[in-house]
């Protein structure tokens, strides 16, 4: 069959689907993305191939990750399919885009810390002792972003502050 080139139409269809799901009118999305109605309409009908910059703006307007659009547009290969966790986070309508991004960032950073090769040995083969260096500390911005949520779950096991000494 030769090389499968991404159909230009598919990105437009995807944008239209996302827009309709989000109940955003063409005019609203065009305004949010800073493009003209006719231009956005042409993108949706597959007559125009949007640049990465425009895709970025459209993603913002749709409140979805620009990566999702890039993959759809064939600009980047989706090297590994997003995990179910990320799919679930992205699909949860109760989360704001910012919350989604924070959760995905945290999740990804944990996955990088624990590389795949550890997966063959079953997790409970050697239970990790409850040592101080059990978990790498979270980066500042995650902690800051999670601050509002941490307050609700303070049932005694959040003891970083008193662990001195």
Phi, psi and omega in degrees: 000352184077184183285135179279108176276143179298134176289129178299327182300326189296325181292321178296317179299318182298315180298317181296316178302312181298320182294317181292320177301322182278359181055046177250133180283160179304319183295317180298316182293319179301317179297314181297324183273353179072030175238168180280156177305310182301322181296313180297320179299320178294323177298313183296327180275000176080016180271340180235144174258114185289147176286166179302322181299312179297318179302320178303311181297317181296317179302317178299314181299325180272352185057045172236168183284139181295334178301320180302319180290319180300316181298313181300323183278355180078015179282327175229147175285140172275094190299309173238141182300144180299145183289164179302326181300312182294319178302317181296318179298314182296329186274349186284112185290345183277350181267145171281164180300321181296317179297318179303313185299316181297313181299316181294319179299314180299312183301313180298320183292325176295320181295325178292324181293326183249087186296161186303325191300340178290350191283335180295316178289124185294145188306320187271008176301314175228096180302136184284133177299152183281068187269168180301315185274033181302310180234138175297141179297147179286145175300152183311312190292331176294314181301316180299316182293328183273349185314309183302328185276329184299324184303323185289335187255023181282079178254046172089341184265006175264094190239023181304318190296325187264006186278002185299143172091000000 
